[in-house]
Amino acid sequence: MTLLFFGILVSYMDRGNLSIAAVPLMKDFGMSAASMGTLLSAFFWTYAIFQMPAGYLVDRFGIRLTYAAAFAFWSLASAATGLASSPFQILAARLALGLGEAVAPLASMAYIKQNFNDQERGFPTALYISGMTLGPALGAFAGTALLEWYGWRVMFIVTGLAALVWLLPWFLFAPRGVTRIQRETPAGPIHFGRLLRSSIFWALTISIFVYSYFWYFVLTWVPSYLVLTHGLSNLQMGATVGIPLVAMSAVSLGSGSLSDWAVKKAGAALTVRKVFVCCGFLVASSVLLLLVIPVKALVMPIFILSLCGLGIAGGNYWALSQMASPPELIGRAIGYQNTIAQVAGVVAPILTGFLLGPSKNFTTAILVAGLCPLIAAAAVYSWIRQTGIRRLQESLGHHE
C-alpha cells in the first residue's frame, strides 16, 4: 500500500504539472485559453480510451510487471514535455502520459479489492486517495518553485526523471503473478441488457462523471484562476493550491479510518459509506461561495473547506464502487468507471476554456463545477441500494 500510495502520488503530480505551467506556456507559445484547454484535456483522451484494455491487463497478468512498465513509460513521457518546442509536441507527450497512467488506478483498486474486506477498505482506499491529493499538492509546492527558479522545462524534466527511483522498491516488494481469485474464479458473461436496466449502474455512472468533472476542474484550471483572477504570483498560487490539497489528504485518511470504525460498529457498510459520501459532496459544493464572496483573503479557506468535503467523500465513494464489483472483474469494473471519469477529464478543461472566453472570466465555470458535487450526492443517495448491488454483480457475471 505504501508503494501504491507513492505510485499514484507521482501519477497525479505528473498529470498536474501542465496546469501549474499553463500561464507561462500560453505566453511562450502565444496560445489562447481555449487552446490551453485542449492541451489540458489531451491527457484524458488516451487515459480514458485505455482504461478497459488496462483493466484487462491487470486482471490477466497481475500488477507487478504491468504497473512497472506503465510507470516507466509515463515518467519518460512527462520528462519529454520539457523538451517540447511546439504545442503539438506537448500534445503528443500528454497523449503518451495518459496512455501510461491508465494502469495506475486499476492496479491500486485491484490490490485493495483482493486483499481487504468490506469492513477494512475505507482506510486503504483513503490512503490511495490521499496519494491522489498529495500528488497535486507536491506538484504545486515543488513544481511552482522549480517553475519560478528554473522555468517550466526544468520542472518537467526533473519531476519526470526523479520519479524513476520508485521502480527499485517496486521490483523488490510488488506481488508476483496473479491472485488466487484471478486463477480460480473465471469471470462469467456480462449481461449488458440487465446491466443497463440497473439503477445503481446509472448512479455510479452519473456520480463518477460529475465528481470527476469537479475534481479535474480543480486540477486543471484553478491554478490559472488564482493567477488570472486574483493576481497571485507563482509561489502564492502554489501555496493556495497545495495547502487545501494537503488538508484534503489528511481528512481523507481520517474519514477512511472513521468510516471503517463505524462500519464495524453498525454492521451496515453500505449505509455508512453513503452517509460519508453524500455529506462530503455537499461540503465540496461550498466552492460556490467564491461566486458570492470574491474576497482574495478568503479564497484559500473556501478551497480548504471544499476539498476537505471531497476528502470525506472520496475514499468512501471508491469503497462503494468496490462493493459493487466482483473481485475477478475488479480491473474491468473500475476501468469502466475510470473511463467515464476521464471523459469528464476531457470535458472539464475544454468546456472551462470555452466558458472563460476572451475575457477569462471564471464565474460560469465555477458555477458549473460547484453544482457537480450536489448532483453526485443526489445520485448516490437516491439510487444506490443493497438489492441493486446484488443485481449489478449478477449482471457482471458474478455468483456467490
N, C-alpha and C positions, 0 to 999 in steps of 0.2 A: 504493500500500500504506500510506503514511503517513496518507492521508485515511481509508482503510478502518479503520486502527487506531484513529484518534480517533473515528470514527463509532461503532464497536462499543463503545468505552470509554464514550461518552456514553450509549449504549443501556443498558449494564449499570449505570451509575451511576443512571440514572432508574428502572430497574426495581427496584433495590435500596434506594431511598430509603424505601420504606414499612417495610421491615424495621428500618431504623435508627430510625424514629419509632414503632415498634409499641407500646412500653410507654407513652409519653405519650398516644398515641391511645386505647389501651384505657382509660386513666384519664379522659381528657376526655369520651369518649363512653360510658363505662360498659360496655365490651364484654368478653365472656369470651374465653378463649384460643381456643375453637372458632370464635367469630365472627371473631376476627382471622385465624385460619387460612383462613377463607373469603375474606376480603379479600386476603390474601397470595396466594391461588391464583387470584383473578379475572383477573389479568393473563394467565395462561396459557390461559384459556378461549378468548379471541379470538386469542391468539398461535398456539395450536395449530390452530384452525379455519382460519385464513387462510394457513397455510404453503403448501399446494398452490396456491391461487389466486395467492399472491405469487410462487411459483416460476414459474408460467405467465407472469406479467407480466415477470419478469426475463428469462426465455428469449425472450419475444416482443419486448419493447421495449428491452432493454438496461438498464443500471443507472443512467444519468445522471439522467433525469427521475424514474424510478421511486423511486430512493433519496432524491432531494431532496424530493419530495412527502411521502414517508413520514417523513423526518426532521423536517420542519417540523410535521407533524401530531402526532407523538408528543411533541415538545418542548412544544407548547402544551397537550397533554393532561396532561403531567407538571406544568406550572406551574398548571394549573387545579385540581389536587389541593389546593394551598394555599388555595384559595378555598372549599373544601367546608364545608358547615355540618351535614352529617349523614353517617353511614356509607354511606347509599345513594348520595350524590353522589361519595364516594370510590370506591365500586364502579363507578360509571359512568366516572369518569376512568381507572380501572385497565383497564377493558374497552377504552376508546379507546387507551390506551397500548399494549396488547397488539396491537391491530389495526395500528397504525403500525409497531411494531418488528419485525413479522413479515418485512419486506423485508430488514432489515439483514444477517442471516447468509447469506441466499441470494445476495444481490448480492456479498457478500465472497467466498464459496466459488466462485461462478461466475467471478469475475475471476481467482482463483488457478488454478482448473482450466484456464482458457483461455489463461493466459499463462506457466505454469510446467510443466515435465515432471515425471515421477515421481521423478527424482533430485534435483529442486530444491524440491519442495513442502514439505519439513519446516520450513525456516526461515520462509517467508512464512505458512504455516499457523500456526506458533508465534507469529509476530508478531500475527496476528489473535487467537489465543487469549490472548496477553498483554493485549490490549485488553479482553477479557472479564474478566480478573482484576484489572487495574489500575482498571477502572471501579468495581467494588465497593470496592476499596481507597481510591480517591479519595473515593468516597461516604462511606466510613467515617471518613476524616480530616476532609474539608471538611464533610460532612453533619452529623457529630456536633458540630463546632464551631459551625455555624450553629444547630443544634438547641439547644445549650447556651446560646448567647448571645442568640438572637433567637426561638427557638421553631420548631415544625415547619412552620408556614405559610410563613414566610420561606424556610426551607430548600427547599421545593418550588418556590416562585416563582422564586427566584434561580437555582437549578440548571437549571430548565426553560428560562427565557428566555435565560440567558447562553449556552447551547449553540447558539443560532441563528446565531452568528457562523461556525460551521463551513460554512454554506451558501455563503459567499463564495468561499473557495478551491475548494470542490467544483465550482462552476459554471465556474471557470477551468481546472481540470485534469482533470475526470472525462471518461472516454472517451465519444465521441458515437456514437449509433446502436447497432447490434448488431454482433457479431463476424462474421468471415468464416465461421467454423464454423457459426454460427447461420443464416447466409444460404444456405450451400452444402450443409449436411448435415441434411436434414429427418429428423425423428425417425420411426423405424419404429413399427409397432404393438407394444404391450406384451403379452406372452404371460403372462397372470396365472396360469394353471394351472402353468406351468413355474416362474414366479417363486415361487409358494407352496411348491413342492417343493424349492426351493434351500436348502441348509443355511446358506450364507453370508447369505442374506436373513434367516433367523431369528437367526443370530449377531449381525448388525448391529441387528436389531430389539430383541432381548433386552438386548444390551450397552448400547445407547444409552438404553434405559429406565432401567436400574439406575444407570448412570453419571450420568444426569441427575437421578435421584432424590437421589443423594448430593450433587451439586452444588447443587441447589435447596434441599435441607435446610440446607446451609451458608449460602446466601444469605438464606433467609427466616427461619430460626429460631435460628441460632447467636447473633446479637446479643442476642436475648431470653434465651437460655440463659445468656449471660455476666452479664446484669443480674440475672436472677431466681435463678439457682443460686449464682453466686459473688459477687453484690452489687457488681459493678463500676459505677462512675459512667459517664455517657455518654462522656466523653473517654477513660477507660480502656477502655471497650468498643470505641471507635473504633480505638484502637491495637492491641488484641488481635485484632480482625478485619482491620485494614488491613495490618499487618506480615506476617502469613502470606500474604496475597494478593500483596503486592509480591514476596515471596520466590518464590511460585509463578510469577509472571510472569517473573522472571529465570531460573528453572530451565527454564521452557517455552522461552525463546529459546535457552538453552544446549543443551537436549536436541534442539531442532529443528536447530540447526547441526551438532551431533554426529551425529545420525541421518542427515542428508544426506551428511556425510563418509563414514559407514560404508556407506551405500548405494552411493556411488561406488567405494569400495574393494572391497566384497564383490560388487557387481553383483547383489544379491538384495534388492530393495526390500521385498517382502512379508515376508521373514524378519526383516529389520532392524526394520521398523515393528512387527511383532508382539512382538518382544523388548522394545522400549521400552514398548509399550502394556501388556503383561502385568506387567512389573516395576513400572511406575508405579502400576497399580491395586493391586498387592499392598502397596506402600508407603502408598498412600492409605487402606487399611483400618486403618492404625495409629491412626485416630481412636477405635477400640475401647479403646485404652489409657485413655481418660477414664473408663471403667467400673471399671477396676481400680486406677487411680492418681488418685483425685479430689482432687488437691492443687492449690490455686489457683495456686501459683507455676509449676506445670508445664503449665497449660492452653495458654499460648501456644506453648511448644516442641512440644507434641503437635500442635497445629493447623499449625504450620510444617512439621513432618515430613509430616503427612498431605497438606497441599495441595501441597507440593513433589512428592510422588508423583503427584498429579493433574496437575501441570505436566509431568512426564516423559511421562505418557500422552497428554495432551490433543491436542497438535499432531499427533502420530503417529497417533492414532486417526482424526482427520479426514482425514489424508493417506491412510489405508487406505480410508476411505469414498469419497474422490475417485478412487482407483484402480479402484473397483468401478463407477463411474458414467460412462456415455458423455458426452462433452463437450456434445453437442447437447441432452442431457436433464439437465444438472447441476442446474439450478434445481429441477426437479421431484423428482429423486432425493434431493438434500439436503433438499428440502422435506418429503419423506416422513419422513426420519429426524428432522428437526426437529419434525414433528408428533408422533411418538412421544415425543421428548424433552419436549415441552410437556405431553403427557398426564402424564408423570412430574412436571412442574412443577405441574400441578393437584393430583395425588395427594399429593405430599410435604408441602406446608403443611397441607392438610386432615387427612391421616392423623396428622401430628405433633401438631396441635392436639387431635385426639381422644385420642391416646396420652398426652398430658400430663395430661388430666383436670383436675378442680378443684384438685388439689394441685400442678399444674405440675411434675411430676417427669419428668425427661428420660431416665431410664435406658433404658426400652424404645425410645424414639425414636432414641437414639444407637445402640443395638444394631441396629435395622433399617437405619439409614443406613450403619453401618460394614460390614455384610455385603454391601452392594450392589457395591462395587468388586471383591470377591472373585468374585461371580457374573459380573461383566463380564469379568474376566480369564479365567475358565474358558470362557466362550462364545467369546471371541476365540481363545484357544489351541486349543480343540478343533475348531472348525467353519470357520475361515477358511483356505481353501486356494487356490492359484493356479488350479486347474481350476475351482473354484467361482466365482471371479471371472469367468472367461470365460463360464461358463454363465449367470451373473447378467446380464452385459452383453447376451448374446443374448436373454435374457428381456425386457430393457428395449428391444429392437428395434435394437440396435447391431451392425453387422457391419463388420469391417475391410475 
